[in-house]
């Protein structure tokens, strides 16, 4: 029924390169080294992960949301949202102020919107003022409110180098105050 091959199978050869040990473990045949104390070696601060956080469509959140990362909202938020990058899905809804560098709206916002780039997709519903450097509104999107164009501040020109300070001259003596001139009418009364 089942035929097994009588040919000998080649044996697996050992991998030519050994797997290196973990950094904190000694290699086979080596003595363990004492690790320096954590205070002696400064460790670099971990960079904040900018992964996408998601509030799914079956969740409702009451309160303010803030952070530097990216946020996808498919559920409902009752409160202010301030993040680095914000995507509001078609089922997403926010009742409160929204602030982010980049905002893409496919769902509903009732409140003020502030960002560098704001995009309202055709399914968007926004009832509130929008402050943005760049604004895009697709055909079909609903928007009720005012648009204020925020502008980046132009970089200030570098101040001219100041010459070395010269010692100030002694102050001039203060002159006595003279009363203001009075106009005298020389016409005869009469």
TAJOQUI-V592244 format. One record per backbone hydrogen bond with DSSP energy under -0.5 kcal/mol. NH is the residue of the N-H (numbers start at 1). CO is the residue of the C=O. Records with the same first field share a line. If there is no record, write none. Layout:
NH = CO, CO
This chain:
3 = 1
4 = 2
18 = 16
25 = 22
30 = 27
35 = 33
40 = 37
41 = 37
42 = 40
53 = 51, 70
55 = 72
56 = 54
59 = 56
61 = 76
63 = 61, 78
65 = 80
67 = 82
70 = 51
71 = 85
72 = 53
73 = 71, 87
74 = 55, 72
75 = 55
76 = 59
77 = 93
78 = 61
79 = 77, 95
81 = 97
82 = 65
83 = 99
84 = 69
85 = 69
86 = 102
87 = 71
88 = 104
89 = 73, 87
92 = 89
93 = 75
94 = 108
95 = 77
96 = 94, 110
98 = 112
99 = 81
100 = 114
101 = 84
102 = 84
103 = 117
104 = 86
105 = 119
106 = 88, 104
107 = 88
108 = 92
109 = 125
110 = 94
111 = 109, 127
113 = 129
114 = 98
115 = 131
116 = 100, 101
117 = 101
118 = 134
119 = 103
120 = 136
121 = 105, 119
124 = 121
125 = 107
126 = 142
127 = 109
128 = 126, 144
130 = 146
131 = 113
132 = 130, 148
133 = 115, 116
134 = 116
136 = 118
138 = 120
141 = 138
142 = 124
144 = 126
148 = 130, 146
150 = 132, 148
186 = 184
